[in-house]
Amino acid sequence: MSTKYVFVTGGVASSLGKGIIASSLAKLLQSRGYKVANQKLDPYINVDPGTLNPYEHGECYVTNDGAETDLDLGHYERFTNIPTSQANNITTGRIYQNVITKERRGDYLGKTVQIIPHITDEIKRNIKLLGAKGDYDVVITEIGGTVGDIESLPFIEAVRQLRWELGEKSVFIHLTLVPYLSASGELKTKPTQHSVKALLENGVQPDIIVLRTEHELGSDLRRKVALFCNVDPKAVIQSIDVDTIYKVPIKMREEKLDEIVLSQLGLPLKHEPDLESWERFLYKFKNYNRKVTIALVGKYVELHDAYKSIVESFIHAGAANDCKVNIKWVHSAHDINVENVCDIFKDVDGILVAPGFGQRGIEGKLLAIEYARTNNIPFLGICLGMQMAVIEYARNVLHLDGADSTEMAPKTKYPVIDLMESQKEVTDKGGTMRLGAYKCVLKEGSKAIEAYGTKDIEERHRHRYEFNGKYTEQFEQAGMITTGVNPDTGLTEIVEIPTHKWFVGTQFHPEYKSTVTNPHPLFVAFVKACLS
């Protein structure tokens, strides 16, 4: 069977949840026995979000093959349990970079390079990459931004062209907002009408309209939208606000979104969606026996999306432990000082120190780690959080005064965190990064191997600096041991303090691999330790 395509666009406002609708549809089609892939087209000119400030774009999600991508790819993986790759995220920057490289190479044979056909052809080529090998029955492509934005016009034009090239093998879903005016007590469809009109002006007629709303939509309102927007009334779908994104697939099943899509693609229903494990997770999410409070210490906590995968990992791990994880957000640059550190953490059951880059907020992270270590509070440090744990231990236990990372203090006397020798001559941003999945061998008897249940693991990385192996023996004699090592390079991946209740630092990002059906073992073990 040749691959079918579904395109998801958005209108009226950004952040309506196109990624969640796309992920939910993928989950429903997958539960009916179809092989599905999700893809995100991002209209910004950055080649990838790797150099973006998290305040600009939220979390940068990393795939197994080392692609720095949009956070929606995290949703795709958490919903479908299928790893994504570079092919699942395409940016305007990468499209233009590819076209300009081809032009410099002479691929266009003296032609004038233009948006149409050269840019749109490159977009179409990238969209079809996932389906070209025949591994998927359906590819769901989400187009970032809002219809009418100048940035997304080339993408809209490209999928308009694709519709005619694909014929009956494609479906367009348009997600819009139906606002409620409390003064008049009315739901308003005019923004949706204008949004669809803008889409029509670009040559695209949506097949399905999904209406994001805070209130139930009556049949009259749906018929009105169908009439004004040229769609079947059955294809006007309500997406009402819910208390967790994981309810959206259930709501979309009730709205028969998957049935309508399959019908329009000319595909059989096969069987009813098998969502038993999903509903079991939702039951545990809602019906917990215990609560636990964990402090998340980071420097971007004003924007919770900066730590999206960590937040979702706590939801997964909480359900696995029959408990609700309450996150206490602690700003490492503004909230913590020597005088108030005890007050801030006195009511928490565990402390997670988040990843990040740069100098800002590290003193607050060091204070949080020292408090967790000296008060026997379960601790998980991720990436920079692990590096700060090493620095804190070097200063306060090994008494290496001024020990630091060469990222923060290039001339430190004790560079316990440093670049590898092979990295030191590289000057390009990102050139020194260790990105993507790397193997790790765990030490017998460690907290890590107890959590994973196996010696050989593979985890995703996104960092530049490493634990300096010259200090390994010194640390281990003082009580902080290396319990995870990269078998190819000998680099330290995990550190622990065995005498502590639960103190683990990971150089990798475990949060990237946590899904609804496979909660990450380290998060499950960490939450369990916090409960006890």
Salt bridges, closest charged atoms under 4 A:
ASP42 OD1 - LYS40 NZ 3.31
GLU68 OE2 - ARG462 NE 2.73
ASP70 OD2 - LYS40 NZ 3.03
ASP70 OD1 - HIS57 NE2 2.76
ASP72 OD2 - LYS40 NZ 2.98
GLU77 OE1 - ARG460 NH2 3.00
GLU103 OE1 - ARG104 NE 2.72
ASP107 OD2 - ARG105 NH2 2.57
ASP121 OD1 - LYS124 NZ 3.42
GLU122 OE1 - LYS102 NZ 2.68
GLU122 OE2 - ARG125 NH2 2.76
GLU142 OE2 - LYS40 NZ 3.76
GLU157 OE2 - ARG160 NH2 2.80
GLU165 OE2 - LYS124 NZ 2.60
GLU165 OE1 - LYS128 NZ 3.84
GLU186 OE1 - LYS188 NZ 3.31
ASP207 OD2 - ARG163 NH2 2.43
ASP220 OD1 - ARG223 NH2 2.20
ASP241 OD1 - ARG212 NE 2.95
ASP243 OD1 - LYS247 NZ 3.13
ASP243 OD2 - LYS286 NZ 2.66
GLU254 OE1 - LYS251 NZ 3.95
GLU255 OE1 - ARG222 NH1 2.85
ASP258 OD2 - ARG32 NE 2.61
GLU259 OE2 - ARG32 NH2 3.65
GLU276 OE2 - ARG280 NH1 3.63
GLU279 OE2 - ARG253 NH2 2.87
GLU302 OE2 - HIS331 NE2 3.25
GLU312 OE2 - LYS308 NZ 3.35
ASP347 OD1 - LYS328 NZ 3.27
GLU392 OE2 - ARG373 NH2 2.76
ASP404 OD2 - ARG395 NH2 3.08
ASP418 OD2 - LYS424 NZ 3.48
GLU421 OE2 - LYS424 NZ 2.94
GLU459 OE2 - HIS520 NE2 2.59
GLU466 OE2 - ARG434 NE 2.75
GLU466 OE2 - HIS463 ND1 3.78
GLU493 OE2 - ARG434 NH1 3.20
GLU493 OE2 - HIS461 NE2 3.36
GLU511 OE2 - HIS509 ND1 2.81
